Amino acid sequence: MNDREGLIQALTHYTTSFEEEARFASSFLSLLQHPDAFQRSHLPGHVTGSAWIINKPRTHVLLTHHAKLNKWLQPGGHADGEENVLNVALREAEEETGVKAFRLVLTGIFDIDIHPIPARKDFVAHDHYDIRFLLEANMEEPLIITEESHDLAWVPLPVLSKYNNSPSLLRMAEKVNLL
């Protein structure tokens, strides 16, 4: 998945037991036919990369309380032209949490999702076509809150729904339990 063609191949062969997630693959493949799919200016949607960061015992997930969206989410963000979405997810995870040492738990895609981003005064509503990767980090590593977050927290998976009960996040928590 080091480039667009690799991502297309990965999505073509991606399988999931979650019906709502399986429906996203064809939309991703259509989006990737557009030359600007990795640019945030591409509308009505564009590729993003994010990281579902768990601790080694797989009991907690590291979430950021996103400043612009005002909700608890996994770290992630815009590709900004970078076609290696794993690099995007790793960059965003480090930038948004301060954590520097990650271990890639799965070599391929962990999850895919298409979710709406509301309009803001400086940008129209659009969709994020999010490619997610499963990473592991040490809970003892210091966290750094940036201007992109109100807070960071290692959330116990059994209480995730108290932070964010979206089907997308709950699906990723369920996938960790299935590993």
Secondary structure, DSSP 8 states (H G I E B T S, - for coil): --SHHHHHHHHHS---S-HHHHTHHHHHHHHTTSTTTTSTTSSSEEEEEEEEEE-TTS-EEEEEEETTTTEEE-SEEE-TT---HHHHHHHHHHHHH-----EES-SS--EEEEEEE--BTTB--EEEEEEEEEEE--TTS-----TTEEEEEEEEGGGHHHH---HHHHHHHHHHHH-
